[in-house]
Amino acid sequence: MNREKLLDLFVQHSDLLNMGNTDDAPSTEWIEKAESALSLTLPDDYKWFLGRFGGGDICGDEIYSIYCIPFEEAVGGDLVYQNTIANDYLNEGRLVVSNTDFGEEFYFDTRELKAIYVALGEEHKLYASNFIEFLYKRLMSYI
């Protein structure tokens, strides 16, 4: 799966998506602030998603983004807030990018920041080889 094919699928299944647009995208300065607060460099595919959509959700499951307000005020699906203030995910070696009402947590392993894993309770397993495949699989799970 590549970005262009993913965009085509997003157009075909727009009824399942609530994505922003480039007007909603965080600036480079906000992305750098988030990376500094997280003490890591975000993966390129995730930064592409932020630049293209700003954020959004697939069938109501929010993909965490950067809200462009001070992180301690940014409750909800702000990436920094969710991973450092509301939860202690970073100290557990995870950068969580989404969770579901079913208790699934989708995350990058902070040692590699490439593949996406899913945790359900105590079970952790590989979900997608990269962030683009993660978005594809999340969308396809509702089709």
C-alpha positions in Angstrom: 0.0 0.0 0.0 1.3 3.4 -0.9 0.0 6.9 -0.2 -1.6 7.4 -3.6 -3.6 4.2 -3.4 -4.6 5.0 0.1 -5.9 8.4 -1.0 -7.9 6.7 -3.8 -9.5 4.4 -1.1 -10.2 7.5 1.1 -12.1 9.0 -1.8 -14.0 5.8 -2.6 -15.0 5.4 1.1 -15.4 9.0 2.2 -18.6 8.0 4.0 -16.5 6.1 6.6 -14.0 8.9 7.2 -14.0 12.2 8.9 -10.6 13.7 7.9 -9.5 17.2 8.0 -7.5 18.9 5.2 -4.3 20.9 4.8 -5.9 23.9 6.5 -6.1 21.8 9.6 -2.5 20.7 9.4 -0.1 21.6 12.2 2.8 23.8 11.2 6.4 22.5 11.1 6.9 24.5 14.3 4.1 22.5 16.1 5.4 19.2 14.8 8.9 20.1 16.1 7.4 21.1 19.4 5.6 17.8 19.6 8.8 15.9 18.7 10.7 17.8 21.4 8.0 17.1 24.0 8.0 13.4 23.1 11.9 13.3 22.7 11.6 11.4 19.4 11.3 12.1 15.7 7.9 11.2 14.3 7.8 8.8 11.3 7.6 10.4 7.8 4.3 8.7 7.0 2.7 10.0 10.2 4.0 13.5 9.4 2.6 13.1 5.8 -0.8 12.3 7.4 -0.6 15.3 9.6 0.3 17.6 6.7 -2.4 16.2 4.4 -5.3 15.9 6.9 -4.3 17.5 10.1 -6.1 14.6 11.8 -9.3 12.7 11.5 -11.1 9.5 12.3 -12.1 6.3 10.6 -15.6 5.2 11.6 -15.3 7.3 14.8 -11.9 5.9 15.8 -9.7 9.0 16.1 -6.2 9.1 14.8 -4.2 11.2 17.2 -2.9 14.5 15.8 -1.4 17.7 17.0 -4.0 20.2 18.2 -1.7 23.3 18.0 -2.4 24.5 21.5 -0.4 24.0 24.6 -0.1 20.3 25.2 -1.4 20.4 28.8 -4.6 22.1 27.5 -5.1 19.9 24.5 -7.3 17.1 26.0 -8.8 14.6 23.6 -6.8 13.1 20.7 -3.7 15.3 20.9 -0.7 13.0 20.4 1.5 14.6 23.1 -1.4 14.9 25.6 -2.4 11.3 25.2 1.1 9.9 25.4 2.6 12.0 28.2 -0.1 13.7 30.2 -3.2 11.5 30.2 -1.2 8.3 30.0 2.4 7.1 30.6 2.7 5.4 27.2 6.1 6.8 26.4 7.7 5.3 29.5 6.2 2.0 28.4 8.0 2.3 25.1 4.9 3.0 23.1 3.7 6.0 21.0 0.0 5.4 20.8 -1.7 6.9 17.7 -5.3 5.6 18.2 -7.5 3.5 20.4 -10.9 2.0 19.9 -14.0 1.6 22.1 -13.2 -2.1 22.1 -10.0 -1.5 24.1 -7.5 -1.8 21.2 -4.5 0.5 21.3 -2.5 1.1 18.2 1.0 2.2 18.7 4.6 2.6 17.4 7.3 0.9 19.4 9.5 3.9 20.4 12.7 1.9 19.7 12.0 1.8 16.0 9.0 4.0 15.1 8.2 2.1 11.9 5.6 -0.7 12.4 2.3 -0.3 14.1 1.4 -2.8 16.9 -2.0 -3.4 18.5 -2.5 -4.1 22.2 -5.7 -5.6 23.5 -5.3 -6.2 27.2 -2.0 -8.0 27.8 -1.7 -9.2 24.2 0.5 -7.2 21.9 1.1 -8.1 18.2 2.2 -6.6 15.0 -0.7 -4.9 13.1 0.9 -3.1 10.2 4.4 -2.7 8.7 4.0 1.1 8.6 1.5 4.0 9.3 0.1 3.9 5.7 -0.7 0.2 6.0 -2.2 0.9 9.4 -4.6 3.5 7.9 -5.5 1.1 5.1 -6.2 -1.8 7.5 -8.3 0.4 9.8 -10.4 1.5 6.9 -10.7 -2.0 5.4 -11.8 -3.4 8.8 -15.1 -1.4 8.3 -15.7 -2.5 4.7 
